[in-house]
Amino acid sequence: MLTAVKINSAKPAAKAYKLTDSGGLYLLVQPKGAKLWRYKFRIGGVEGLDALGSYPEVALAQARQLHAESRRLVAQGINPVLARKDRKQAIIQANLVREKGSFATVAADWSEATAKGLRPKTIKQRERELKNDLLPKLKNRPIQEINRVEITTLLKAVEKRAPEVARNLRNYLWGIFEYAIDSGLINANPVPSVRLMKKRQQINHANLPPDRIGDLLRKLDGRTRLNESTRTAMLLMMLTASRKSEVIGGEWREIDLEAGSWEIPAERMKSNRDHWIPLSDQAIGLLRDLREQTPADQELLFPNRRDPRRPMAGRTLNALMERLGYSGEGTPHGMRAAFSTHFNEEHAGGDETSKVGKEAVEYCLSHIPMGMTRAAYNRYTYKKERRVILQDWANHIDQLRANEPQSPI
């Protein structure tokens, strides 16, 4: 048996040597003077070595106590080294859960980690839906306590009111819990399968037939009390076959009137890709007139009346069509469908010319008109063809405007 005197008098030698105590406990004296407590054990015929600290930080009595605890575990067939690691991990886990484990904290960290590359509009919508439907119920809950039944009940309640929001929430929750797994907070994702949610009902935007488009254009031209900025936004959206948000959020720095082009940056596009629009003569004329009426320091094409730092309200163009008598007949977005229908009918053949024409039309709409593999290799973007198409479309719109129906005799 070791004593404190024997331990203190032990001097380093050229090679490491052991001072044995009992039951497999010994002190390893290193050549540089370090004295290390070790316990050699065997479980199922496999030898193991438990490090119990160093002397004098761990005194003889404490080393024997640690040794006794390890021997009890070995007697039960438990590796004391692994058991100690598990205890340390459990302490780390408990501290992590206490500091970072509330749902609100994990959701905030996930939001920050995944915001890069998202459009500001998307981030704002996500924050709003989290705040309205998830945080009030889950905010202060430890994330490891939230179970699948609870999540399912929450999502089903939201789905009755707003199915699209419920689908979004399910996606957010999946990402949040995956982030919690990666952070070491939980081991499994309790969010239910997407099959739980009702299938999305695809609703196509109503689009006006050609004769009604002509009627709309004449009303836009003839109503003297229409706001000129709103009228211009509607006409520009029609001429460029762009989405409503892309037009009303436009900035003057994106437009080159001399080159006849509009470069919309990726962060404003649904596709998250830069979009080049060739401007027709008619679109250039509209923009030149708008520029003359716009203060030189104004950044936005169509600022909000209440707050010029923000773009025109998203409902403005829809409200305009409703006011002009097209409620239920057509929407601003439906103009893109009218554009697509017109040119796809024109290129309805199966030859190579028709194929090129269809792909150019899709590029005008900021779509990827081909398989992703081919798109990765075909870098041609049909700029020449797109300029011709959008000029033809502008001329066609003028023709629809001019084709006023004849009064019956």
N, C-alpha and C positions, 0 to 999 in steps of 0.2 A: 504494500500500500504506500502511496505517495504521501509526503508531508510537505508543508510549506518550506521548511528548512531545506529539504532535499531538492525541491524545485528551484529555490533561489540560488542554491550553490551549484546548480548544473551549468556548465560552461560549454560554449559552442565548440565543435570539433571540425575536422576537415570534411567529414561526412555527417549527414543528418543521422540522429539516433533517437531511440524511443525510451521513455521512462514509463513503465506500465503501472497501472493502478489495479483495477479489477473489472471483470465482466466485459473485457474488450476495450475499456477506456485506457488511453495512454496520452502522454505529452510528447509531441515531436519537437525535438530541439534542432533548429536549422543552423547551418554553418555561419550564417550572418547574425545569429543570436535570437531570432524569433522563436517563441515557444507556443506551439499550436495544439489545442485539444482535439483529439480525434477519437472516434468510436468505430471500431470495425465490427460489422455484423453480417449475418448470413440469413437470407430468406429463400426458402425453396431451393437450397443448394447454390444460390447466387450470392456472391459476396458484395457487400456495399460498404461505403465509408461516409460517416457523418461528421461534418466539421462543426465543432461546438464553440468556436471562438478562440481567442488567444489569451495567454497569460502575460501580464497580471490583470488585463481588463476583465477577464472571466477568472475569478478566484477558484481555488480547489473545490470549495463547498458548492459553489454555483455550477461548476463543471460536472460534479457528481449528480446534482439535481437534474441538469439537462440530460445527462447520460441515463438516469433512471427513467425519465419520460420517454426517451427514445427506445429503451429496452422494452417498456410496456407496449409500445407500438409494434416493435419487432415480434413480440410474443403473440400479437394478434394478426401477424402476417402483413403489417402495414409498414411500408418503407418510410422511415422518419424524415428522410431528406425531402421526399415528395410531399409528405404531409405538411412540413414547414413551408414549402413553396406555396402550397394551396392556402395556408393560413395567411401568408403575406399577400397573396393575390386577392383573397377575400377582403382584407383590410383596405387594399388599394381600391377595390371595386366599391366598397362601402363609402370611402371618402369621395370617389368620383361621382357616385350617385348623389351623395349629399350636396356636392358643389355644383354638379352639372346635370343632374338627373331629372329635373322637373321638365314636364312637357314643353312649357313655354321657353325654357332655355335651349332645349334641343331644337325646337322649331326655329328659334331665332338663329342659332348657329347654322342649321341646314339652309335657311333662307339666304344667309350671307354667303355661304359656300357655293350655292348654286345660282346666284344672281348674274354672274358673269355671262355675257352673251345674250341675255334676255332683253327684250324691248322694255322700256320704261312702263309702257301700258300694261304689259304682262305682269311685271313686278307689282305694280299698283293693284291690279286685280287680285293677284295671289294674296297680298297683304290684307286686302279688304275681306276676302272670303275666309281667311284664317281668323281674322279678328271677329268677324260676325258669327261664325258657326263652330269653330273648334276651340279657340281660347277661352270663351266663357265657361265651357264645360270641363276642359282638360288642363287649363293653364297651370295650376299648382300641383297637379297630380304627378307622383313619381312615374316615370315612363315605363318602368318595368311592371307596374301594377295595372296598366291599362290592358284589357283583354279583348279578344276577338268579338265576343258577344256584345260588349259595350260599344265597340266601334261599329258593328253592324247595326245596332239599334239607332245610333246617332245618324249614320248615313241614310238609313231608310226613312227616318223622320224628315231629313232635309229633302230627300228624293220626292216626297209627296208634294212639296212646295216648289222645288226647283231641281229637276232631274240633272240638268247640265252642271249646276253648282255641285251637286252630290258626286258626280263623276270626277270633277276637279278635286274635291276634297279627298276622295279616295286615292287619287294620284299623289296629292300632297302627303297624305298620311303614309303611303307606301315609302316615299322618299325620306320622310322624317325618321321612320323606324329603321330603314336601311342605314341611315346615317348614325343612328343610335347603336346599331350592331357594330359598325365600323369603328365607333368611338369606345367600344368595350363596355357599354352600359347594359345591353341585353344580348341574348343569344339567338333569339328567333323573332321573326316578323309576324305580329298578330293580325295584320291587315287582311281582310278577306279577299278572295279572288275577284278579279274584275267581272267574272260571270255573275256575281251577286247583283250588279247594277243592271237596270233596264237598258236595252239597246237604244242607241241614239236614233231619234227620228230625223232623218235627213229632210230638211225643208229647203226647197229651191226658191230663190228670190224671184218674185214675179217680174216678168219683163214685158214691156209694151210691144205690140206688133208694130211693123214699120209705119202704117198710117197713123197710129196713135203717137208715135215718136214725132212725126211731122206736126201733129196737132199740139203736142207739148212745146215744141220749138217755137211755134207761132205764138203760143200764150206767153212764153218767156220773153219774146220780142215785144209783145203788145201791151203787157201790163206795166203801166207807167209807175205804179206805186210799189213795185218790187224793189227790194234792196239790191243795188247794183253789184255789191260784193257777192251776195248769195247767188244772183243770176250768173255771174262769171264763174263761180265755183261749180255750179251745175253744168254749164256748158263745157268747161275745161275737163270735168270728169268724163263727160260724154266723148269729147274729142280725143282724149288720151287713153280711153278704155281702162282707166285706173280705178282702184278701189277708192271709196269715199275717204277713208282715213288718210290715204296717201296724198290726196289732193288738198284736203282742208288743213293738213299738217305741214304743207309745203313751205319752204323758206326760199327767200330770194337768192341766197348764196348757192342753191342747188341748180339754178337756172342760168343758162347761157343763151341769151336771145340772139346773139350774133351767130353762134354755131347752130342755133335751132335745136337745142337739146336740154333735157332735164335729167339730172343724175340724182336719184333718190338713194340715200345711204342705207346700208343693210339694217341698221337699228330701227328704221321706220317701215321696213317691209315685212309682210307676213312670212315670206320665205327665208328671212334673215340673210338675203343676198342683195348686193347693190343692184339697182334697176335703172337702166338707161332708156329714156323715152325720146324718140325723135319727134320734134314738134312740127305739126302741120302749119301751113301759112295762116290758117284760121286761128290756131292756138297761139301762135306768135302775136297775131293782131290783138287777141284778147289780153294777153299778158302785157303788151306794150301799153294798151289803154289803162290797165290796172296799175302799172308802174307809174304812170303820170299822175294817178290819183292817190298814190301812196307816199307818205313821208319818207324821206331818204334814210332815216335811221330805223325804219320799221323792218324787222327781220322776217316776220310771217307774211305769207300771201294773204291769208284770210284770218286776221286776228279776232278773238272773241270780243264782243261789244262791251262786256262788263270788265274783262281783264285782258288788255292787249298783249300781255305776255303769253297768253294761252291761245291755242287755235280755236276756230269756230266750233260751236257745239256740234257733236256728232249727229244729233237729231234734226239739225237745221234743214238739210236737203230733203230728208224724208217728210218733214212738215211742209216744205214748199210744194212737193208733189201732191200731198194731201189737200193743201189749200187750193191747188189748181184743178182738183177734181179727179185725181188718179188714185185715191185711197183704195187699196185692194187690187188695183189693176197692175201696178208696177212699183218698183223701188229704185232708188239710185243705183244700187248694186246690180239690179237686173239689166242695166245698160251694157254691162260687160257680156252678159249672155246674148244680148241682141247683136253686139259686135262679133262674138264668136260664131253665132249661127250664120250671120251674113257671109263671112269669109270661108267658113267650112263648107257651106253650100257651094260657094264659088270654086273651091278646090276639092270637089267631091270625087274626082277621078282617082284611079289607082296608079297613075304614072309617077315618075320621079319629080316632075314639076309640081304636081299636086301635093306630093309628100313634103317637099321643101316649103310650099306655101303654108301647109298646115302647121309645120314646126315653127315657122316665122310668126304665125298668128299666136301660137302658144307663148312664144317669147314676148310678144307684145303684152300678153296678160300676166307676165312674170311667172309663168309655169315652167316646169321642166318637162318638155314634150317627149322625152325618150327615156329608156331604161337608165338607171343610175350608172351602170357600167359604161354604156356608150357615152353618156354625158361627161364622164370623167376623161374620155379621150377626144371627143369632138368639141373643140374649144371655139368653133365658129358660132357666132351669135346672131347672124342674119341681120346685121345693122342696116345694110343697104335695102334688103327686102322689107324690113320693118318700117323704114321711112316711107317707102312706096305705099305700103298697106295703110298706114295711119293717114297719109295724105288722101288716099282713095276714100277712106272712111269719112274724113272731113268733107270731102266733095259730095259723098253720098248723103251725109247729114244735111248739107245745103240743099240738095235735090229734094229730100223728104220735106224740108221746110217750105220749099217752093211749090210742091205738089198739093196745093189746097184743093179739097174736094169741090166739085162743081155743084152748085145749087140745083135741085130738081126743077125741070120746066113745068 
